[in-house]
């Protein structure tokens, strides 16, 4: 296998993948919007480019494996807006392309289960933008596209512990509300498996095995830290930003059977409890 990966929008999930691939001798070129972030990323063992700004077309023609983490903006998908021609030209010779999307494309299903064949009926502007972006990538002929629809991402430096410690965590309770989640290391594991066994045209949900109400996660984090469980606040009474409130517009349980069957993937952290336990012990090996 040609161990080269171009990572456009080298963010949280892509960095987790790089931590798995770099020790195996992979050459990874990752992009970021700021020079400061590029400098920090370079310290992780990858090459960096500031983009927008750099000309990525020659790299798209050169790299057999490409990961797209950059999300759509007000004007649509920023990568295709600038580089659709480069991808169309390189598609026949490309080996693998991964696009990180979101389970928000399914919209609200009132807590019911959804799989990759469920209708795409997003309830938010962000979800609608993702549906349009997925379609735009799928429209490029011969592109070896793999779409990964990610549930709510958590992991080191991205979880409930900091808010619980600061006393700012809130347990907002909406009847019947449930979310699916995914630890960032499980995203990285899935991407590595997909790169090893490409299946162009595949669409995979990435989530753990235990959809749960958000207030339960906060309560468990507080218990792990030995801190008081924040009181519950009825959704109707909670003060939230429009962005925060929009997350409660959708409730669903997401199935991950397809990626398990096709790639042999199994989550390292099958539920939020195992994930949070690992995060606490990594930050505090004593477990105290």
Number of C-alpha atoms within 10 A of each C-alpha: 7 10 15 18 25 24 26 24 22 26 17 16 21 21 20 19 21 24 15 15 18 16 10 10 10 16 19 21 22 26 26 21 14 12 14 10 16 20 15 11 21 14 10 12 16 18 16 23 24 19 18 16 8 9 13 19 16 10 15 21 16 15 21 20 20 25 22 19 20 19 18 22 12 9 8 15 20 16 21 16 11 13 14 17 13 16 20 18 17 21 21 12 14 20 20 23 24 23 21 22 26 22 27 27 24 25 21 20 17 14 16 11 13 19 16 19 8 12 11 16 15 21 18 18 11 18 21 19 21 25 19 15 22 20 11 14 20 16 11 16 13 17 22 22 26 24 21 22 22 23 23 17 20 20 19 17 11 13 18 20 21 13 14 21 15 8 14 11 20 19 21 24 20 17 9 11 20 21 20 25 24 26 30 24 23 24 23 20 17 23 24 15 15 23 20 12 12 17 16 17 14 17 19 25 23 33 29 24 20 19 23 18 19 19 21 17 17 22 21 18 26 21 13 16 15 11 13 13 20 17 13 14 15 12 15 9 9 14 11 11 8 8 10 10 13 14 13 17 15 20 24 23 25 27 20 20 18 17 20 15 10 14 16 12 19 17 19 15 21 17 19 23 16 12 21 23 15 17 21 18 12 12 11 10 10 8 13 9
